[in-house]
Amino acid sequence: MGIYDFTVKDAKGAEVSLKEYEGKVLLIVNTATGCGFTPQYEGLENLYKKYKDQGFEILDFPCNQFGNQAPGTEEEIVSFCQLKYNVSFRQFAKIEVNGNNAEPLYTYLKSRKKGLMGSNIKWNFTKFLVDRSGNVVERFGSATTPEKIDEKVKSLL
């Protein structure tokens, strides 16, 4: 099973096959709107605008598992991100990233790249970088800003 075999739900509840992203460089992020790292949305949007025309996509998965920091509905989260950070990359349905109810995509991502604390996601804004062939090439913790991974994204494009 590879990354393109997964289907996820977007923020409006529509099924999305990750085959749609085949051949693109992906940054997959679990986010939250009420977190100390929330301002990273600005950096994510800047990174997206800079590289989207070269085949780069950001997949944003809100997650309320860490400190109840994404309590809103998908509609409220999308509205917040657009109004406050002008987010134009695709946002998906709220998910869990750890535990028995973890989104299968995240179970897969964690199995490919472990973090400092093992496979579990430690906090909001953990980022997985996927190359054009669907390989999970790197995992970044919450404190790693989008600006710090710009060169790595660029190198995969």
C-alpha atoms as a printed R data frame, in Angstrom:
    type eleno elety resid chain resno       x      y      z
1   ATOM     1    CA   MET     A     1   0.000  0.000  0.000
2   ATOM     2    CA   GLY     A     2   1.288  3.445 -0.935
3   ATOM     3    CA   ILE     A     3   0.216  6.997 -0.249
4   ATOM     4    CA   TYR     A     4  -1.855  7.192 -3.449
5   ATOM     5    CA   ASP     A     5  -4.040  4.297 -2.274
6   ATOM     6    CA   PHE     A     6  -5.641  6.404  0.467
7   ATOM     7    CA   THR     A     7  -8.918  8.280  0.289
8   ATOM     8    CA   VAL     A     8  -9.628 11.093  2.725
9   ATOM     9    CA   LYS     A     9 -12.446 13.580  3.244
10  ATOM    10    CA   ASP     A    10 -12.103 17.247  2.455
11  ATOM    11    CA   ALA     A    11 -13.474 20.020  4.669
12  ATOM    12    CA   LYS     A    12 -16.879 19.718  2.952
13  ATOM    13    CA   GLY     A    13 -17.055 15.951  3.507
14  ATOM    14    CA   ALA     A    14 -16.297 14.932 -0.089
15  ATOM    15    CA   GLU     A    15 -14.148 11.847 -0.667
16  ATOM    16    CA   VAL     A    16 -10.736 12.697 -2.150
17  ATOM    17    CA   SER     A    17  -8.409 10.062 -3.572
18  ATOM    18    CA   LEU     A    18  -4.767 10.878 -3.024
19  ATOM    19    CA   LYS     A    19  -4.201  9.599 -6.566
20  ATOM    20    CA   GLU     A    20  -5.227 13.159 -7.417
21  ATOM    21    CA   TYR     A    21  -1.811 14.244 -6.097
22  ATOM    22    CA   GLU     A    22   0.304 11.685 -7.927
23  ATOM    23    CA   GLY     A    23   3.464 13.255 -9.326
24  ATOM    24    CA   LYS     A    24   3.366 16.219 -6.932
25  ATOM    25    CA   VAL     A    25   5.468 17.117 -3.915
26  ATOM    26    CA   LEU     A    26   3.252 17.111 -0.822
27  ATOM    27    CA   LEU     A    27   3.492 18.631  2.614
28  ATOM    28    CA   ILE     A    28   0.933 16.962  4.874
29  ATOM    29    CA   VAL     A    29   0.270 18.823  8.126
30  ATOM    30    CA   ASN     A    30  -1.937 18.297 11.176
31  ATOM    31    CA   THR     A    31  -3.074 21.757 12.230
32  ATOM    32    CA   ALA     A    32  -5.019 23.605 14.904
33  ATOM    33    CA   THR     A    33  -6.531 27.083 14.953
34  ATOM    34    CA   GLY     A    34  -5.949 27.839 18.639
35  ATOM    35    CA   CYS     A    35  -2.340 26.734 19.057
36  ATOM    36    CA   GLY     A    36   0.883 28.623 19.700
37  ATOM    37    CA   PHE     A    37   2.037 27.292 16.315
38  ATOM    38    CA   THR     A    38  -1.093 28.524 14.470
39  ATOM    39    CA   PRO     A    39   0.814 31.503 12.970
40  ATOM    40    CA   GLN     A    40   2.643 28.883 10.870
41  ATOM    41    CA   TYR     A    41  -0.391 29.065  8.586
42  ATOM    42    CA   GLU     A    42   1.161 32.267  7.210
43  ATOM    43    CA   GLY     A    43   4.424 30.488  6.391
44  ATOM    44    CA   LEU     A    44   2.563 27.519  4.924
45  ATOM    45    CA   GLU     A    45   0.569 29.817  2.652
46  ATOM    46    CA   ASN     A    46   3.761 31.627  1.556
47  ATOM    47    CA   LEU     A    47   5.426 28.291  0.770
48  ATOM    48    CA   TYR     A    48   2.349 27.153 -1.147
49  ATOM    49    CA   LYS     A    49   2.164 30.343 -3.229
50  ATOM    50    CA   LYS     A    50   5.877 30.140 -3.978
51  ATOM    51    CA   TYR     A    51   5.846 26.551 -5.280
52  ATOM    52    CA   LYS     A    52   2.279 25.591 -6.258
53  ATOM    53    CA   ASP     A    53   2.903 26.258 -9.945
54  ATOM    54    CA   GLN     A    54   5.840 23.821 -9.814
55  ATOM    55    CA   GLY     A    55   3.768 20.903 -8.544
56  ATOM    56    CA   PHE     A    56   3.678 21.491 -4.790
57  ATOM    57    CA   GLU     A    57   0.600 20.905 -2.642
58  ATOM    58    CA   ILE     A    58  -0.151 21.313  1.054
59  ATOM    59    CA   LEU     A    59  -2.726 19.005  2.619
60  ATOM    60    CA   ASP     A    60  -4.076 20.505  5.841
61  ATOM    61    CA   PHE     A    61  -5.718 18.151  8.340
62  ATOM    62    CA   PRO     A    62  -7.128 19.915 11.424
63  ATOM    63    CA   CYS     A    63  -6.755 17.852 14.590
64  ATOM    64    CA   ASN     A    64  -8.298 18.491 17.996
65  ATOM    65    CA   GLN     A    65  -6.313 15.825 19.874
66  ATOM    66    CA   PHE     A    66  -3.769 18.179 21.400
67  ATOM    67    CA   GLY     A    67  -5.110 20.484 24.087
68  ATOM    68    CA   ASN     A    68  -8.515 20.891 22.385
69  ATOM    69    CA   GLN     A    69  -6.929 23.507 20.110
70  ATOM    70    CA   ALA     A    70  -9.074 22.872 17.012
71  ATOM    71    CA   PRO     A    71 -12.551 22.851 18.537
72  ATOM    72    CA   GLY     A    72 -14.517 24.343 15.633
73  ATOM    73    CA   THR     A    73 -16.379 22.694 12.795
74  ATOM    74    CA   GLU     A    74 -14.637 22.227  9.464
75  ATOM    75    CA   GLU     A    75 -16.547 25.239  8.139
76  ATOM    76    CA   GLU     A    76 -15.409 27.405 11.065
77  ATOM    77    CA   ILE     A    77 -11.809 26.253 10.676
78  ATOM    78    CA   VAL     A    78 -11.752 26.987  6.925
79  ATOM    79    CA   SER     A    79 -13.334 30.399  7.519
80  ATOM    80    CA   PHE     A    80 -10.789 31.255 10.247
81  ATOM    81    CA   CYS     A    81  -7.854 30.219  8.053
82  ATOM    82    CA   GLN     A    82  -9.077 32.159  5.047
83  ATOM    83    CA   LEU     A    83  -9.922 35.308  6.989
84  ATOM    84    CA   LYS     A    84  -6.843 35.400  9.216
85  ATOM    85    CA   TYR     A    85  -4.164 33.841  6.982
86  ATOM    86    CA   ASN     A    86  -5.581 33.964  3.431
87  ATOM    87    CA   VAL     A    87  -5.103 30.200  3.162
88  ATOM    88    CA   SER     A    88  -5.640 28.942 -0.382
89  ATOM    89    CA   PHE     A    89  -4.264 25.384 -0.090
90  ATOM    90    CA   ARG     A    90  -6.658 22.488  0.372
91  ATOM    91    CA   GLN     A    91  -8.120 21.844  3.795
92  ATOM    92    CA   PHE     A    92  -9.525 18.514  4.842
93  ATOM    93    CA   ALA     A    93 -11.909 17.148  7.455
94  ATOM    94    CA   LYS     A    94 -10.843 17.162 11.086
95  ATOM    95    CA   ILE     A    95  -9.083 13.929 12.011
96  ATOM    96    CA   GLU     A    96  -7.303 12.143 14.814
97  ATOM    97    CA   VAL     A    97  -3.627 11.381 14.226
98  ATOM    98    CA   ASN     A    98  -2.925  9.057 17.177
99  ATOM    99    CA   GLY     A    99  -4.788  6.215 18.849
100 ATOM   100    CA   ASN     A   100  -7.425  3.737 17.741
101 ATOM   101    CA   ASN     A   101  -9.308  6.328 15.678
102 ATOM   102    CA   ALA     A   102  -6.259  7.672 13.857
103 ATOM   103    CA   GLU     A   103  -6.820  8.521 10.211
104 ATOM   104    CA   PRO     A   104  -5.342  5.594  8.186
105 ATOM   105    CA   LEU     A   105  -3.273  8.044  6.126
106 ATOM   106    CA   TYR     A   106  -1.572  9.197  9.336
107 ATOM   107    CA   THR     A   107  -0.986  5.641 10.501
108 ATOM   108    CA   TYR     A   108   0.801  5.121  7.185
109 ATOM   109    CA   LEU     A   109   2.813  8.364  7.399
110 ATOM   110    CA   LYS     A   110   3.928  7.590 10.967
111 ATOM   111    CA   SER     A   111   4.996  4.087  9.931
112 ATOM   112    CA   ARG     A   112   7.244  5.575  7.237
113 ATOM   113    CA   LYS     A   113   8.912  8.301  9.323
114 ATOM   114    CA   LYS     A   114   9.158  8.132 13.081
115 ATOM   115    CA   GLY     A   115   9.711 11.203 15.222
116 ATOM   116    CA   LEU     A   116  11.933 11.767 18.236
117 ATOM   117    CA   MET     A   117   9.304 10.195 20.482
118 ATOM   118    CA   GLY     A   118   8.600  7.189 18.246
119 ATOM   119    CA   SER     A   119   5.814  7.019 15.741
120 ATOM   120    CA   ASN     A   120   3.104  8.992 17.560
121 ATOM   121    CA   ILE     A   121   2.524 12.608 16.619
122 ATOM   122    CA   LYS     A   122   3.661 14.782 19.509
123 ATOM   123    CA   TRP     A   123   1.698 17.976 18.772
124 ATOM   124    CA   ASN     A   124  -0.015 20.196 16.220
125 ATOM   125    CA   PHE     A   125   1.823 21.247 13.048
126 ATOM   126    CA   THR     A   126   3.835 18.069 12.583
127 ATOM   127    CA   LYS     A   127   4.718 17.986  8.891
128 ATOM   128    CA   PHE     A   128   5.410 15.114  6.482
129 ATOM   129    CA   LEU     A   129   7.200 15.819  3.204
130 ATOM   130    CA   VAL     A   130   6.373 13.471  0.325
131 ATOM   131    CA   ASP     A   131   8.291 13.375 -2.960
132 ATOM   132    CA   ARG     A   132   6.814 13.159 -6.473
133 ATOM   133    CA   SER     A   133   6.980  9.350 -6.347
134 ATOM   134    CA   GLY     A   134   4.911  9.151 -3.158
135 ATOM   135    CA   ASN     A   135   7.807  8.426 -0.808
136 ATOM   136    CA   VAL     A   136   7.616  9.965  2.669
137 ATOM   137    CA   VAL     A   137  11.058 11.560  2.740
138 ATOM   138    CA   GLU     A   138  11.041 13.596  5.917
139 ATOM   139    CA   ARG     A   139   9.096 14.359  9.079
140 ATOM   140    CA   PHE     A   140   9.321 17.713 10.826
141 ATOM   141    CA   GLY     A   141   8.218 18.534 14.359
142 ATOM   142    CA   SER     A   142   5.950 21.404 15.329
143 ATOM   143    CA   ALA     A   143   8.778 23.852 15.995
144 ATOM   144    CA   THR     A   144  10.162 23.474 12.471
145 ATOM   145    CA   THR     A   145   8.656 26.406 10.612
146 ATOM   146    CA   PRO     A   146   7.685 26.302  6.950
147 ATOM   147    CA   GLU     A   147  10.509 28.762  6.237
148 ATOM   148    CA   LYS     A   148  13.024 26.215  7.556
149 ATOM   149    CA   ILE     A   149  11.857 23.549  5.107
150 ATOM   150    CA   ASP     A   150  11.728 25.770  2.024
151 ATOM   151    CA   GLU     A   151  15.042 24.438  0.655
152 ATOM   152    CA   LYS     A   152  13.989 20.822  1.161
153 ATOM   153    CA   VAL     A   153  10.738 21.442 -0.728
154 ATOM   154    CA   LYS     A   154  12.639 23.233 -3.496
155 ATOM   155    CA   SER     A   155  15.095 20.343 -3.823
156 ATOM   156    CA   LEU     A   156  12.237 17.888 -4.485
157 ATOM   157    CA   LEU     A   157  10.672 20.048 -7.177
